[in-house]
Amino acid sequence: MGIETHCFAWDNDLAVCKNISDFFYPISVLEKEQLLVKCKEIGIDGITTIATDICGPTIAFIAENLNLISNTYKSSIIATNKAKMRLAFEDANVNSQNQFV
């Protein structure tokens, strides 16, 4: 497809992208500032995850800083924190299952 892939993960045998991506960087997905520097250096056009929500805030942080399409950093923090999500639902007057517990 002509897509160049850059993978970031802890440097261990569990990093599934290590041997299949074009480039691998042993940087934790939680190190958002360090990843932002590397993404600027690379000149990325987009950013995604392989379906783990722990990466959501990092992806949104990088996307916002590079003017890429993404959820906002603020919303990604809320979405990955149950207490903050409950408050967001309450503030927006949206019913949630937690109201009935």
All heavy atoms as an XYZ file, in Angstrom:
784
protein
N       0.813     -1.199      0.000
C       0.000      0.000      0.000
C       0.855      1.260      0.000
O       0.326      2.352     -0.038
C      -0.928      0.004      1.220
C      -2.008     -1.049      1.137
S      -3.136     -1.243      2.548
C      -3.206      0.311      3.320
N       2.145      1.103      0.094
C       3.018      2.262      0.082
C       3.039      3.038      1.382
O       3.380      4.214      1.396
N       2.662      2.397      2.465
C       2.651      3.056      3.777
C       3.910      2.668      4.538
O       4.198      1.485      4.706
C       1.402      2.653      4.588
C       0.136      3.103      3.866
C       1.468      3.220      5.996
C      -1.135      2.591      4.496
N       4.639      3.650      4.979
C       5.826      3.415      5.804
C       5.382      3.391      7.261
O       4.729      4.325      7.730
C       6.831      4.549      5.567
C       8.123      4.390      6.318
C       9.068      5.530      5.998
O       9.782      5.433      4.972
O       9.078      6.517      6.763
N       5.703      2.327      7.978
C       5.253      2.192      9.356
C       6.405      2.344     10.341
O       7.495      1.821     10.143
C       4.577      0.822      9.587
O       5.496     -0.219      9.258
C       3.325      0.688      8.757
N       6.114      3.083     11.400
C       7.055      3.300     12.497
C       6.371      2.812     13.764
O       5.263      3.254     14.078
C       7.399      4.783     12.629
C       8.109      5.324     11.440
N       9.455      5.556     11.412
C       7.642      5.678     10.203
C       9.803      6.030     10.235
N       8.704      6.121      9.481
N       7.011      1.924     14.476
C       6.413      1.343     15.671
C       7.176      1.774     16.914
O       8.409      1.802     16.920
C       6.427     -0.177     15.559
S       5.794     -1.003     17.023
N       6.417      2.078     17.955
C       6.975      2.433     19.253
C       6.455      1.446     20.279
O       5.253      1.205     20.365
C       6.547      3.843     19.658
C       6.947      4.885     18.671
C       6.071      5.292     17.667
C       8.199      5.467     18.734
C       6.435      6.266     16.758
C       8.573      6.442     17.825
C       7.687      6.839     16.829
N       7.346      0.869     21.068
C       6.940     -0.078     22.110
C       8.132     -0.360     23.010
O       9.275     -0.053     22.671
C       6.440     -1.378     21.491
N       7.810     -0.955     24.162
C       8.902     -1.399     25.018
C       9.734     -2.388     24.225
O       9.210     -3.170     23.452
C       8.356     -2.085     26.270
C       7.597     -1.157     27.149
C       8.121     -0.224     27.985
C       6.182     -1.069     27.287
N       7.120      0.457     28.635
C       5.911     -0.053     28.230
C       5.103     -1.738     26.715
C       4.622      0.291     28.607
C       3.826     -1.389     27.091
C       3.598     -0.383     28.026
N      11.022     -2.355     24.409
C      11.916     -3.235     23.656
C      11.990     -4.599     24.332
O      12.858     -4.859     25.149
C      13.301     -2.619     23.540
C      14.184     -3.371     22.559
O      13.657     -4.194     21.787
O      15.403     -3.143     22.559
N      11.046     -5.447     23.983
C      11.078     -6.822     24.468
C      10.429     -7.719     23.422
O       9.957     -7.259     22.396
C      10.396     -6.959     25.837
C       8.922     -6.591     25.799
O       8.228     -6.842     24.818
N       8.436     -6.000     26.863
N      10.407     -9.003     23.691
C       9.865     -9.946     22.717
C       8.360     -9.844     22.542
O       7.802    -10.420     21.625
C      10.241    -11.373     23.123
C      11.738    -11.616     23.014
O      12.392    -10.939     22.194
O      12.247    -12.480     23.755
N       7.687     -9.100     23.427
C       6.238     -8.950     23.320
C       5.825     -7.821     22.377
O       4.651     -7.656     22.095
C       5.633     -8.719     24.704
C       5.845     -9.846     25.712
C       5.271     -9.449     27.071
C       5.232    -11.141     25.223
N       6.761     -7.043     21.906
C       6.465     -5.954     20.975
C       6.169     -6.570     19.605
O       7.074     -6.836     18.822
C       7.628     -4.977     20.902
N       4.885     -6.808     19.332
C       4.496     -7.526     18.119
C       4.896     -6.799     16.837
O       5.077     -7.429     15.804
C       2.980     -7.837     18.098
C       2.607     -8.787     19.211
C       2.162     -6.566     18.184
N       5.059     -5.500     16.909
C       5.391     -4.740     15.701
C       6.893     -4.723     15.407
O       7.303     -4.319     14.331
C       4.894     -3.317     15.840
S       5.752     -2.395     17.146
N       7.683     -5.179     16.353
C       9.144     -5.055     16.249
C       9.714     -5.628     14.956
O      10.584     -5.013     14.337
C       9.792     -5.725     17.455
C      11.276     -5.528     17.547
C      11.796     -6.080     18.856
C      13.271     -5.783     19.007
N      13.779     -6.238     20.296
N       9.209     -6.770     14.545
C       9.771     -7.435     13.368
C       8.951     -7.268     12.095
O       9.330     -7.798     11.057
C       9.965     -8.927     13.670
C      10.959     -9.139     14.792
O      11.999     -8.512     14.832
N      10.615    -10.010     15.727
N       7.844     -6.524     12.181
C       7.026     -6.378     10.966
C       6.892     -4.923     10.502
O       6.416     -4.688      9.404
C       5.626     -7.000     11.148
C       4.867     -6.338     12.296
C       5.716     -8.501     11.359
C       3.409     -6.754     12.413
N       7.297     -3.979     11.315
C       7.210     -2.569     10.900
C       8.479     -2.190     10.141
O       9.506     -2.864     10.214
C       7.031     -1.671     12.122
O       8.122     -1.828     13.011
N       8.386     -1.094      9.412
C       9.564     -0.618      8.684
C      10.634     -0.095      9.641
O      11.825     -0.259      9.396
C       9.163      0.491      7.701
C       8.247     -0.024      6.609
O       8.556     -1.072      6.007
O       7.208      0.625      6.364
N      10.176      0.537     10.725
C      11.094      1.099     11.718
C      10.560      0.812     13.116
O       9.363      0.943     13.354
C      11.236      2.614     11.538
C      11.784      2.998     10.191
C      10.920      3.268      9.138
C      13.145      3.084      9.989
C      11.412      3.622      7.894
C      13.650      3.439      8.746
C      12.784      3.708      7.697
N      11.441      0.438     14.020
C      11.052      0.162     15.403
C      11.871      1.043     16.336
O      13.073      1.194     16.165
C      11.286     -1.307     15.761
C      10.996     -1.601     17.196
C       9.694     -1.730     17.649
C      12.031     -1.714     18.108
C       9.427     -1.975     18.989
C      11.778     -1.961     19.444
C      10.472     -2.093     19.883
N      11.194      1.613     17.329
C      11.847      2.468     18.317
C      11.495      1.953     19.710
O      10.309      1.858     20.045
C      11.378      3.920     18.176
C      11.501      4.444     16.769
C      10.429      4.343     15.874
C      12.676      5.021     16.319
C      10.538      4.808     14.581
C      12.791      5.488     15.018
C      11.717      5.379     14.149
O      11.822      5.837     12.868
N      12.484      1.626     20.522
C      12.201      1.116     21.867
C      11.852      2.239     22.845
O      12.595      2.546     23.773
C      13.501      0.415     22.248
C      14.555      1.183     21.524
C      13.915      1.613     20.221
N      10.705      2.867     22.589
C      10.225      3.961     23.429
C       8.830      3.576     23.917
O       7.970      3.212     23.121
C      10.141      5.288     22.643
C      11.487      5.639     22.008
C       9.663      6.420     23.557
C      11.424      6.809     21.028
N       8.605      3.671     25.209
C       7.304      3.347     25.777
C       6.216      4.234     25.183
O       6.419      5.438     25.005
C       7.341      3.536     27.296
O       6.035      3.548     27.831
N       5.057      3.666     24.948
C       3.932      4.423     24.414
C       3.400      5.432     25.424
O       2.571      6.272     25.076
C       2.789      3.499     23.943
C       3.260      2.624     22.797
C       2.255      2.656     25.091
N       3.882      5.378     26.647
C       3.466      6.331     27.674
C       4.365      7.569     27.722
O       4.043      8.541     28.397
C       3.439      5.649     29.047
C       2.513      4.437     29.136
C       2.621      3.798     30.510
C       1.081      4.814     28.813
N       5.454      7.548     26.998
C       6.400      8.674     26.962
C       5.999      9.653     25.865
O       6.679      9.802     24.849
C       7.828      8.150     26.741
C       8.323      7.229     27.822
C       8.474      7.920     29.159
O       8.709      9.153     29.189
O       8.356      7.237     30.189
N       4.892     10.362     26.080
C       4.314     11.182     25.014
C       5.228     12.301     24.528
O       5.264     12.585     23.340
C       2.943     11.706     25.423
C       2.910     12.697     26.561
C       1.476     13.097     26.888
C       1.380     14.207     27.862
N       1.899     13.975     29.183
N       5.957     12.931     25.416
C       6.864     14.023     25.008
C       8.002     13.487     24.137
O       8.351     14.082     23.115
C       7.437     14.734     26.235
C       6.414     15.436     27.096
C       5.929     16.740     26.502
O       6.512     17.223     25.511
O       4.941     17.292     27.030
N       8.568     12.362     24.541
C       9.660     11.745     23.787
C       9.160     11.262     22.421
O       9.845     11.432     21.402
C      10.230     10.578     24.590
C      11.532     10.037     24.079
C      12.100      8.953     24.991
O      11.597      8.697     26.074
N      13.149      8.312     24.530
N       7.969     10.710     22.408
C       7.393     10.263     21.136
C       7.079     11.437     20.210
O       7.270     11.337     18.996
C       6.128      9.442     21.389
C       6.340      8.079     22.036
C       5.014      7.425     22.336
C       7.184      7.188     21.158
N       6.620     12.534     20.780
C       6.338     13.720     19.970
C       7.602     14.204     19.272
O       7.573     14.506     18.076
C       5.745     14.838     20.828
C       5.498     16.163     20.117
C       4.540     16.011     18.946
C       4.989     17.203     21.112
N       8.691     14.238     19.988
C       9.969     14.662     19.390
C      10.321     13.746     18.220
O      10.693     14.211     17.136
C      11.099     14.666     20.449
C      12.461     14.830     19.800
C      10.856     15.754     21.483
N      10.192     12.444     18.419
C      10.536     11.484     17.368
C       9.580     11.607     16.183
O      10.005     11.564     15.031
C      10.517     10.059     17.931
C      11.149      9.057     17.015
C      12.593      9.433     16.784
C      13.407      8.298     16.253
N      14.760      8.706     15.892
N       8.297     11.785     16.461
C       7.320     11.923     15.374
C       7.563     13.190     14.557
O       7.385     13.188     13.335
C       5.899     11.888     15.926
S       5.388     10.256     16.488
N       7.965     14.264     15.219
C       8.327     15.489     14.490
C       9.534     15.229     13.596
O       9.578     15.668     12.452
C       8.641     16.629     15.467
C       7.424     17.266     16.077
C       7.836     18.400     17.003
C       6.639     19.091     17.625
N       7.045     20.172     18.541
N      10.500     14.521     14.136
C      11.723     14.193     13.385
C      11.396     13.342     12.157
O      11.916     13.581     11.070
C      12.677     13.426     14.304
C      13.964     12.977     13.673
C      14.782     12.133     14.639
O      15.029     12.600     15.774
O      15.161     11.004     14.277
N      10.506     12.376     12.329
C      10.103     11.490     11.234
C       9.258     12.240     10.212
O       9.366     12.014      9.009
C       9.307     10.278     11.783
C      10.184      9.420     12.679
C       8.715      9.451     10.646
C       9.406      8.428     13.528
N       8.401     13.134     10.698
C       7.477     13.853      9.817
C       6.256     13.007      9.496
O       5.867     12.880      8.336
N       5.632     12.458     10.530
C       4.501     11.554     10.312
C       3.308     12.269      9.692
O       3.129     13.466      9.850
C       4.089     10.853     11.624
C       3.515     11.856     12.637
C       5.248     10.069     12.212
C       2.842     11.209     13.836
N       2.489     11.478      8.993
C       1.262     11.985      8.382
C       0.020     11.531      9.133
O      -1.076     12.031      8.896
C       1.146     11.495      6.935
C       2.249     12.040      6.063
O       2.554     13.243      6.162
O       2.828     11.253      5.285
N       0.167     10.540     10.011
C      -0.953     10.009     10.768
C      -0.438      9.140     11.893
O       0.724      8.740     11.904
N      -1.325      8.851     12.849
C      -0.938      8.053     14.002
C      -2.123      7.209     14.444
O      -3.269      7.657     14.377
C      -0.415      8.946     15.147
C       0.151      8.107     16.286
C      -1.454      9.938     15.608
C       0.979      8.925     17.288
N      -1.847      5.977     14.873
C      -2.899      5.067     15.319
C      -2.327      4.084     16.322
O      -1.142      4.118     16.629
C      -3.541      4.321     14.119
O      -4.708      3.646     14.563
C      -2.576      3.349     13.486
N      -3.179      3.206     16.816
C      -2.768      2.158     17.743
C      -3.329      0.826     17.258
O      -4.202      0.790     16.394
C      -3.260      2.448     19.177
O      -2.824      1.386     20.042
C      -4.749      2.573     19.254
N      -2.830     -0.246     17.845
C      -3.334     -1.571     17.480
C      -4.418     -2.019     18.450
O      -4.481     -3.163     18.848
C      -2.197     -2.607     17.402
C      -1.485     -2.719     18.744
C      -1.237     -2.284     16.287
C      -0.584     -3.943     18.871
N      -5.243     -1.088     18.852
C      -6.435     -1.373     19.658
C      -6.159     -1.523     21.144
O      -6.758     -2.341     21.809
C      -7.180     -2.587     19.127
N      -5.292     -0.729     21.683
C      -5.122     -0.679     23.125
C      -5.439      0.734     23.582
O      -4.910      1.701     23.043
C      -3.709     -1.112     23.572
O      -3.594     -0.959     24.987
C      -2.622     -0.340     22.893
N      -6.319      0.867     24.550
C      -6.740      2.209     24.953
C      -5.692      2.954     25.768
O      -5.775      4.163     25.925
C      -8.075      2.175     25.680
C      -8.075      1.296     26.923
O      -7.098      0.560     27.134
O      -9.064      1.346     27.669
N      -4.659      2.268     26.239
C      -3.601      2.948     26.986
C      -2.883      3.976     26.102
O      -2.325      4.951     26.590
C      -2.598      1.932     27.582
C      -1.724      2.597     28.645
C      -1.739      1.305     26.510
C      -0.842      1.634     29.413
N      -2.925      3.773     24.791
C      -2.246      4.683     23.856
C      -3.082      5.900     23.475
O      -2.549      6.843     22.900
C      -1.884      3.931     22.579
S      -0.756      2.561     22.810
N      -4.360      5.884     23.784
C      -5.253      6.966     23.366
C      -4.763      8.358     23.719
O      -4.682      9.232     22.841
N      -4.427      8.615     24.979
C      -3.948      9.958     25.325
C      -2.657     10.344     24.596
O      -2.514     11.483     24.153
C      -3.733      9.874     26.841
C      -4.709      8.841     27.293
C      -4.692      7.818     26.186
N      -1.747      9.407     24.444
C      -0.490      9.706     23.739
C      -0.752     10.044     22.286
O      -0.205     11.014     21.743
C       0.483      8.520     23.845
O       0.794      8.287     25.221
C       1.767      8.779     23.085
N      -1.608      9.268     21.642
C      -1.942      9.523     20.239
C      -2.599     10.888     20.079
O      -2.236     11.664     19.193
C      -2.851      8.405     19.695
C      -2.032      7.137     19.522
C      -3.523      8.804     18.396
C      -2.845      5.921     19.187
N      -3.540     11.188     20.946
C      -4.221     12.483     20.866
C      -3.253     13.633     21.126
O      -3.310     14.663     20.447
C      -5.376     12.525     21.853
N      -2.368     13.471     22.084
C      -1.367     14.494     22.397
C      -0.492     14.782     21.182
O      -0.277     15.937     20.804
C      -0.515     14.033     23.585
C       0.628     14.942     23.915
C       0.424     16.092     24.663
C       1.908     14.652     23.484
C       1.474     16.940     24.968
C       2.975     15.497     23.789
C       2.753     16.637     24.529
N       0.011     13.725     20.567
C       0.879     13.890     19.390
C       0.098     14.494     18.228
O       0.567     15.429     17.574
C       1.521     12.543     19.003
C       2.517     12.127     20.092
C       2.201     12.629     17.638
C       3.011     10.703     19.984
N      -1.102     13.973     17.988
C      -1.921     14.482     16.879
C      -2.230     15.965     17.052
O      -2.127     16.742     16.093
C      -3.209     13.667     16.766
N      -2.615     16.363     18.256
C      -2.906     17.786     18.497
C      -1.684     18.649     18.223
O      -1.781     19.708     17.615
C      -3.372     18.010     19.935
C      -4.831     17.753     20.150
C      -5.315     18.181     21.530
O      -4.520     18.683     22.356
O      -6.525     18.016     21.781
N      -0.520     18.195     18.674
C       0.702     18.972     18.501
C       1.187     19.021     17.059
O       1.924     19.931     16.688
C       1.802     18.429     19.408
C       1.673     18.941     20.817
O       2.102     20.037     21.135
N       1.031     18.152     21.675
N       0.777     18.041     16.257
C       1.190     18.015     14.850
C       0.041     18.368     13.899
O       0.167     18.194     12.690
C       1.758     16.632     14.504
C       3.016     16.222     15.270
C       3.481     14.826     14.847
C       4.133     17.239     15.079
N      -1.073     18.849     14.468
C      -2.240     19.232     13.668
C      -2.761     18.095     12.793
O      -3.128     18.295     11.640
C      -1.940     20.475     12.817
C      -1.663     21.677     13.673
O      -2.374     21.939     14.648
N      -0.619     22.407     13.353
N      -2.798     16.894     13.359
C      -3.357     15.735     12.679
C      -4.779     15.495     13.188
O      -5.144     15.959     14.267
C      -2.500     14.497     12.946
C      -1.039     14.578     12.503
C      -0.265     13.357     12.991
C      -0.939     14.713     10.996
N      -5.565     14.757     12.447
C      -6.930     14.455     12.849
C      -6.905     13.452     13.993
O      -6.236     12.421     13.912
C      -7.735     13.897     11.655
C      -7.840     14.956     10.561
C      -9.114     13.422     12.098
C      -8.396     14.440      9.255
N      -7.647     13.766     15.038
C      -7.675     12.893     16.213
C      -8.734     13.379     17.186
O      -9.269     14.479     17.056
C      -6.310     12.921     16.903
O      -6.321     12.182     18.104
N      -9.002     12.556     18.193
C      -9.751     13.027     19.347
C      -8.894     14.060     20.064
O      -7.664     14.082     19.890
C     -10.050     11.872     20.305
C     -10.943     10.833     19.683
O     -11.842     11.145     18.920
N     -10.683      9.579     20.004
N      -9.508     14.872     20.895
C      -8.711     15.829     21.661
C      -7.987     15.103     22.788
O      -8.428     14.032     23.241
C      -9.597     16.933     22.272
O     -10.477     16.331     23.230
C     -10.371     17.685     21.207
N      -6.905     15.694     23.233
C      -6.167     15.119     24.351
C      -7.062     15.077     25.581
O      -7.115     14.073     26.289
C      -4.896     15.938     24.610
C      -4.076     15.417     25.759
C      -3.427     14.186     25.666
C      -3.953     16.144     26.931
C      -2.677     13.691     26.722
C      -3.200     15.654     27.997
C      -2.565     14.432     27.879
O      -1.822     13.944     28.927
N      -7.804     16.158     25.818
C      -8.690     16.217     26.973
C      -9.724     15.082     26.942
O      -9.936     14.403     27.945
C      -9.398     17.570     27.031
C     -10.351     17.710     28.197
C     -11.044     19.054     28.191
C     -12.063     19.126     29.326
N     -12.809     20.381     29.319
N     -10.345     14.873     25.800
C     -11.358     13.817     25.713
C     -10.746     12.430     25.850
O     -11.374     11.521     26.392
C     -12.155     13.916     24.411
O     -11.358     13.589     23.290
N      -9.525     12.254     25.403
C      -8.886     10.940     25.535
C      -8.527     10.639     26.987
O      -8.600      9.488     27.414
C      -7.649     10.840     24.642
O      -6.615     11.682     25.118
N      -8.193     11.661     27.749
C      -7.939     11.478     29.183
C      -9.236     11.092     29.879
O      -9.274     10.168     30.704
C      -7.341     12.760     29.808
C      -5.936     13.031     29.256
C      -7.334     12.680     31.324
C      -4.904     11.996     29.630
N     -10.312     11.768     29.539
C     -11.617     11.458     30.142
C     -12.050     10.040     29.771
O     -12.514      9.281     30.622
C     -12.678     12.493     29.703
C     -12.359     13.854     30.317
C     -14.080     12.034     30.077
C     -13.181     15.005     29.755
N     -11.875      9.666     28.519
C     -12.328      8.360     28.042
C     -11.570      7.200     28.660
O     -12.064      6.066     28.672
C     -12.226      8.293     26.523
N     -10.398      7.435     29.183
C      -9.601      6.359     29.768
C      -9.598      6.400     31.292
O      -8.792      5.742     31.940
C      -8.150      6.393     29.243
O      -7.585      7.676     29.493
C      -8.098      6.090     27.751
N     -10.520      7.172     31.868
C     -10.621      7.274     33.322
C     -12.105      7.177     33.699
O     -12.874      8.089     33.411
C     -10.019      8.601     33.792
C     -10.070      8.770     35.280
O     -11.131      8.717     35.891
N      -8.908      9.010     35.866
N     -12.484      6.073     34.330
C     -13.910      5.849     34.617
C     -14.531      6.958     35.449
O     -15.660      7.372     35.199
C     -14.098      4.502     35.317
C     -13.914      3.332     34.397
C     -14.171      2.033     35.134
C     -13.943      0.873     34.202
N     -14.230     -0.413     34.844
N     -13.833      7.444     36.450
C     -14.385      8.506     37.302
C     -14.613      9.782     36.497
O     -15.665     10.422     36.611
C     -13.457      8.773     38.482
N     -13.639     10.145     35.664
C     -13.790     11.345     34.837
C     -14.893     11.165     33.795
O     -15.602     12.114     33.474
C     -12.462     11.699     34.168
C     -11.432     12.198     35.155
C     -10.132     12.571     34.486
C      -9.148     13.050     35.546
N      -7.918     13.553     34.987
N     -15.022      9.941     33.280
C     -16.073      9.677     32.293
C     -17.447      9.814     32.944
O     -18.358     10.417     32.362
C     -15.914      8.286     31.689
C     -16.957      7.956     30.634
S     -16.948      9.062     29.204
C     -15.649      8.339     28.257
N     -17.616      9.302     34.150
C     -18.892      9.440     34.858
C     -19.241     10.910     35.050
O     -20.383     11.321     34.862
C     -18.828      8.736     36.212
C     -18.850      7.245     36.114
C     -18.843      6.608     37.505
N     -18.520      5.207     37.385
C     -17.449      4.628     37.919
N     -16.595      5.316     38.642
N     -17.238      3.344     37.742
N     -18.248     11.704     35.456
C     -18.487     13.143     35.651
C     -18.834     13.836     34.337
O     -19.688     14.720     34.310
C     -17.267     13.801     36.295
C     -16.991     13.408     37.749
C     -15.670     14.011     38.218
C     -18.139     13.844     38.647
N     -18.172     13.437     33.268
C     -18.463     14.033     31.957
C     -19.889     13.717     31.531
O     -20.600     14.594     31.013
C     -17.469     13.533     30.909
N     -20.329     12.477     31.743
C     -21.713     12.116     31.435
C     -22.673     12.938     32.285
O     -23.665     13.468     31.783
C     -21.959     10.625     31.682
C     -21.426      9.706     30.617
C     -20.909      8.461     30.950
C     -21.459     10.057     29.279
C     -20.432      7.601     29.984
C     -20.982      9.208     28.295
C     -20.463      7.974     28.652
N     -22.361     13.024     33.558
C     -23.230     13.782     34.470
C     -23.299     15.252     34.057
O     -24.376     15.841     34.007
C     -22.687     13.658     35.893
C     -23.581     14.250     36.948
C     -23.013     14.044     38.348
O     -22.693     12.894     38.686
O     -22.881     15.052     39.076
N     -22.150     15.847     33.757
C     -22.108     17.255     33.345
C     -22.899     17.510     32.064
O     -23.450     18.590     31.877
C     -20.662     17.720     33.149
C     -19.899     17.840     34.449
O     -20.524     17.836     35.526
O     -18.651     17.939     34.388
N     -22.932     16.508     31.195
C     -23.654     16.647     29.923
C     -25.097     16.164     30.024
O     -25.797     16.108     29.018
C     -22.924     15.866     28.836
N     -25.504     15.805     31.231
C     -26.854     15.317     31.469
C     -27.171     14.090     30.614
O     -28.243     13.975     30.022
C     -27.891     16.423     31.241
C     -29.208     16.108     31.927
O     -29.238     15.414     32.930
N     -30.293     16.620     31.358
N     -26.197     13.189     30.553
C     -26.344     11.943     29.799
C     -26.432     10.792     30.787
O     -25.586     10.667     31.679
C     -25.146     11.723     28.845
C     -25.211     10.360     28.178
C     -25.064     12.834     27.822
N     -27.456      9.957     30.645
C     -27.591      8.806     31.520
C     -26.454      7.814     31.275
O     -26.024      7.631     30.138
C     -28.919      8.093     31.281
C     -30.100      8.907     31.766
O     -29.975      9.706     32.680
N     -31.246      8.694     31.148
N     -26.014      7.196     32.346
C     -25.018      6.141     32.227
C     -25.366      5.045     33.226
O     -26.074      5.294     34.211
C     -23.607      6.677     32.481
O     -23.415      6.958     33.843
N     -24.867      3.883     33.006
C     -25.201      2.758     33.877
C     -24.759      2.998     35.311
O     -25.324      2.463     36.250
C     -24.591      1.467     33.353
C     -23.073      1.439     33.437
C     -22.487      0.186     32.813
O     -23.053     -0.344     31.869
N     -21.389     -0.281     33.338
N     -23.753      3.796     35.511
C     -23.232      4.045     36.849
C     -24.168      4.882     37.722
O     -24.009      4.914     38.920
C     -21.859      4.696     36.754
C     -20.865      3.776     36.107
O     -20.711      2.641     36.523
N     -20.230      4.241     35.052
N     -25.129      5.540     37.106
C     -26.089      6.328     37.887
C     -27.004      5.427     38.698
O     -27.559      5.853     39.700
C     -26.956      7.180     36.963
C     -26.210      8.291     36.293
C     -27.107      9.008     35.337
O     -27.542      8.425     34.346
N     -27.413     10.267     35.626
N     -27.164      4.227     38.269
C     -28.146      3.334     38.857
C     -27.527      2.321     39.810
O     -28.200      1.431     40.271
C     -28.930      2.629     37.755
C     -29.488      3.593     36.751
C     -28.943      3.678     35.474
C     -30.525      4.458     37.094
C     -29.440      4.591     34.551
C     -31.016      5.370     36.170
C     -30.477      5.433     34.900
N     -26.255      2.473     40.100
C     -25.565      1.549     41.003
C     -25.683      2.009     42.425
O     -25.703      3.127     42.756
C     -24.074      1.419     40.595
C     -23.337      0.527     41.571
C     -23.959      0.896     39.193
